[in-house]
Amino acid sequence: MLGFSIAAPVGPIGVLCIQRTLSEGRLSGLVSGLGAASADAVYGAVAGFGITALSSLLLDHRTGIRIGGGLLLLALGVRSFRAEPAETAATASDAHGLAGDYGSTFLLTITNPVTILAFVGVFTGLGVGVSGDYLDAAVLVAGVFLGSALWWLALSTGVSRFRSRFTPTATRRVNRLAGAVVVAFGLLAIGGAL
């Protein structure tokens, strides 16, 4: 299990958020993180509200979903590896916009259906989702989203403070490193699914 979003600071989502913040600015990094936070909230809602049919469907198809997520990681990794610094090329925000930043990290996070098991375990341990109290579940899901969103705000803000210190050559190196790391996670996701 890669834990695309729960282990965000060391996972592919964290790498993409940092790379996008350095290349495109704080807003791009934050919006990327909010895509992951939204997917976490979806899984939290599935676990918290006890939507067992959807949970079972996701777990039954986890191999295909993980392979799809791995392929998406490979594509994003290659794209990051080949990306030119914003000063020397059209910015990625121009090419795919903030909606693309959000959507890509949402898809990456949602393609890890094993994450639902973590939420089910935590929520069950807290007694949420089994008691039928929808208010408790809603508060916990909101907390999952807000906690994740605050993390992405802190990360993108912290990284953006160093953005001006990166030369185009250093940014190109960060892009290549980020691309290589994301490709490696993609290969791990595909390998783990097979």
C-alpha positions in Angstrom: 0.0 0.0 0.0 1.5 3.3 -1.1 -0.9 5.6 0.8 -0.9 8.2 -1.9 -2.4 10.8 0.4 -2.0 9.7 3.9 1.7 9.6 3.5 1.6 12.8 1.4 4.8 14.4 2.6 6.9 11.5 1.4 4.6 10.2 -1.3 4.0 11.2 -4.9 1.4 13.8 -4.0 3.8 15.6 -1.7 6.5 15.5 -4.4 4.1 16.9 -7.0 2.9 19.6 -4.7 6.4 20.8 -4.0 7.4 20.6 -7.7 4.3 22.6 -8.7 4.8 25.2 -6.0 8.4 25.7 -7.1 7.5 25.7 -10.8 4.1 27.5 -10.9 3.7 29.1 -7.5 2.0 28.7 -4.2 -1.6 28.6 -5.6 -0.8 25.7 -7.9 0.8 23.7 -5.1 -2.1 24.5 -2.7 -4.8 23.6 -5.3 -2.9 20.3 -6.0 -3.0 19.5 -2.3 -6.7 20.4 -2.1 -7.3 17.7 -4.8 -5.8 15.1 -2.5 -7.7 16.5 0.5 -10.9 16.2 -1.4 -10.2 12.6 -2.3 -9.4 11.9 1.4 -12.8 13.5 2.3 -14.5 11.2 -0.3 -12.9 8.1 1.3 -13.6 9.5 4.8 -17.3 9.9 3.8 -17.4 6.4 2.4 -16.0 5.0 5.6 -17.8 7.4 8.0 -21.2 7.1 6.5 -20.8 3.3 6.1 -21.4 3.2 2.3 -20.5 -0.4 2.2 -21.6 -1.0 -1.4 -19.2 1.6 -2.8 -16.5 0.5 -0.4 -16.9 -3.1 -1.6 -16.9 -2.0 -5.2 -13.6 0.0 -4.8 -11.9 -2.9 -2.9 -13.2 -5.5 -5.5 -11.6 -3.5 -8.3 -8.5 -2.3 -6.5 -6.1 -4.1 -8.8 -7.4 -2.3 -11.9 -7.7 1.0 -10.0 -4.1 0.8 -8.7 -2.8 -0.1 -12.2 -4.7 3.0 -13.5 -3.3 5.1 -10.8 0.2 3.8 -11.5 -0.1 4.6 -15.2 -1.3 8.1 -14.2 1.7 8.5 -12.0 4.0 7.4 -14.8 2.5 10.0 -17.1 2.7 12.7 -14.5 6.3 11.7 -13.7 7.4 11.8 -17.3 5.7 15.2 -17.7 7.4 16.5 -14.6 10.8 15.2 -15.7 10.5 16.9 -19.0 9.0 20.2 -17.7 11.0 23.3 -18.3 11.2 26.1 -15.7 8.3 28.6 -15.8 10.6 31.4 -17.0 11.7 29.6 -20.1 8.6 27.8 -21.1 4.8 28.5 -21.1 3.8 27.9 -17.5 2.0 24.7 -16.8 -0.8 26.7 -15.3 -1.4 28.1 -18.8 -1.4 24.6 -20.3 -3.7 22.8 -17.9 -4.8 25.4 -15.3 -5.6 25.0 -11.7 -8.4 22.7 -12.5 -5.9 20.3 -14.0 -3.7 20.6 -10.9 -6.7 19.8 -8.7 -8.0 17.0 -10.9 -4.7 15.2 -11.3 -4.0 14.9 -7.6 -7.7 14.1 -6.8 -7.4 11.2 -9.4 -4.0 10.0 -8.0 -5.4 9.9 -4.4 -8.7 8.3 -5.3 -6.9 5.6 -7.3 -5.6 4.2 -4.0 -8.8 2.4 -2.7 -6.7 0.6 0.0 -6.8 4.1 1.7 -10.4 3.3 2.6 -9.2 0.5 4.9 -7.2 3.1 6.9 -10.3 5.3 7.3 -12.6 2.4 8.1 -10.1 1.3 10.8 -9.8 4.7 12.3 -13.5 5.5 12.1 -14.5 2.1 13.5 -12.0 2.6 16.4 -13.7 5.9 17.1 -17.1 4.4 16.8 -18.0 6.6 13.8 -20.0 5.0 11.0 -21.3 2.1 13.1 -23.5 4.1 15.5 -25.7 5.6 12.8 -24.9 9.1 14.1 -24.5 11.1 10.8 -23.5 14.3 12.6 -20.4 12.6 14.1 -19.5 11.2 10.7 -19.9 14.6 9.0 -17.8 16.3 11.6 -15.0 13.7 11.2 -15.1 13.9 7.4 -14.9 17.7 7.6 -12.0 17.4 10.0 -10.2 15.0 7.6 -10.6 17.6 4.8 -9.7 20.6 6.9 -6.7 18.9 8.4 -5.4 17.8 5.0 -6.1 21.2 3.5 -4.2 22.9 6.3 -1.2 20.6 5.7 -1.2 21.5 2.0 -1.5 25.2 2.8 1.5 25.0 5.2 3.5 23.0 2.7 2.8 25.2 -0.3 3.4 28.4 1.7 6.7 27.0 3.1 8.0 25.9 -0.3 6.9 29.1 -2.0 9.1 31.1 0.4 12.2 29.5 -1.2 10.9 29.7 -4.8 12.7 32.9 -5.6 16.0 31.3 -4.6 15.7 28.7 -7.3 17.5 29.4 -10.6 16.1 27.9 -13.8 18.8 25.3 -13.6 17.9 24.3 -10.1 14.2 24.2 -11.0 15.0 22.0 -13.9 16.8 19.6 -11.5 13.9 19.7 -9.1 11.5 18.8 -12.0 13.7 15.9 -13.0 14.1 14.6 -9.5 10.3 15.0 -8.9 9.6 13.2 -12.2 11.9 10.3 -11.3 10.4 9.9 -7.9 6.8 10.0 -9.2 7.7 7.5 -12.0 9.2 5.2 -9.3 6.0 5.4 -7.3 4.0 4.6 -10.4 6.1 1.5 -11.0 5.7 0.5 -7.4 1.9 1.0 -7.7 1.7 -1.1 -10.8 4.1 -3.8 -9.4 2.1 -3.9 -6.1 -1.2 -4.4 -8.0 0.1 -7.3 -10.1 
